[in-house]
Amino acid sequence: MDLVSERLSIEDYDEAVELFYERHWTDGLPVVLPTPRRVAAMIEHAGRDPAESLGPVPPKGGEATVEKLAINAVMGGCLPAHFPVVLAAMEAMLDPAHNLNGVLQTTHMCVSLVIVNGPIARELGFNSRDGVFGNGYRANAAVGRAVRLACWNLGGAFPWDTDRSTLSHPAEYAFCIAEEEADNPWPPLHVERGCPPGSDAVTVFACEGPHSVFCYGTPEEMLHVLTDSLCALGNNNVHVLGQTLVVLNPLNAEEFARRGWSKDDVRRYLWEHARRRVADVRACGAIHEQFRKMERDAGRYPLRYDLDNPTTRVPVTARPEDIHIVVAGGRSYFAAVLPGWGGFGGFAVTRPVRR
Amino acid sequence: MEILSPVWPSGGAVRPPKRRPHTLAGARIALVDDNLDVPFTTRLEELLQERYGAGVRRLVKPSGTAPSPRELIDEAAGCDAAVVGIGL
């Protein structure tokens, strides 16, 4: 296989690991060394041309060639079988709708979450159940980290340079979950978004870390607490719309379905009730008001809301379908909301996994 | 052992900037409106024209949080100087 990347000859394993730190080729953790043999195995498994590029990775524009992505996938701990998922995730992140350039450099703390759907999730051992956002599962960790390393090494937005995230969050190392499809009464995320049932797909969405929601009881009780959590005044969504994500655990979803609620019913209820009065939003201060006006001036804030009326109740997204709902986690008391960046970008993009 | 570089090779010469105009009077100034603060940008445009006599070419960018389209960058590059964005 013709690999064109620069080759470095290193005698000693420890020296090689340190070299990655010295050159800022790693995110702060040690890496698996990308030997030509490991990289070639990754590319052969995917059956792709190593020279094929998925496009430049912002902000610095390094090309996301299959070869460079394979190198970063090896570094992140991927097996060859994981690589098609990494490729699909990168394709999705590089879609202009996701605005990766902004996501990687904004002062906001959003990070692109990778959500895996389809039979491949179970086959490769992705966790979709207890501790889904946590550690302990190679597929989640390795694919999540491979994508982050690709952004790091090809995009080059570093926290001491153009990554201006004020606080960021630990998902910068890896942020990848699978949706629970077996213990789930509703159609999975990728099918809702147009993929055939039974197919494999990846959806990316830039969001904050999961905010815990103590969510247990009847549908009305669960919705009561979910709506409150969705429209906290610290969320960008309250001020500048965009998209947001709700993760319900399988027990939550089962209880909704048992009482006759479809996923769309839940979504519509959340959209209609997760709202704040303009007076509450205004009380946050002038800068919030300024951002909202900017969005309105730019035509990104629907004018049907009278922002001059303090009693107007504004939603967290412009449309119900901008509230994404995923089923994952253990059968227990907790759900999560993951607010997005707002109307600036990070929007959900879905791509099929080619294998 | 042999390992492969994970980064894209840096390359391509960086073009030197244009010579700074001696005066704004009569200079062609590209003003990139990045949609972050439209009233501020409009006021800046007025000041550049009325107080300093600059010829302003206002170029509207679809979003302040995404890169400028290539055509916009090329057009701005054809002016004597450019205001390329407003930091927030």
Interface residues (C-beta under 8 A of the other chain):
Chain A: L3 S5 E6 R7 L8 S9 I10 E11 Y13 A16 R23 W25 L33 P34 T35 P36 V39 P58 P59 K60 G61 G62 E63 E67 K68 I71 N72 M75 P96 N99 N101 G102 T106 L149 N153 L154 G156 Q290 M294 D297 A298 F344 G345
Chain B: M1 E2 I3 L4 S5 P6 V7 W8 P9 N35 L36 D37 V38 P39 S63 G64 T65 A66 P67
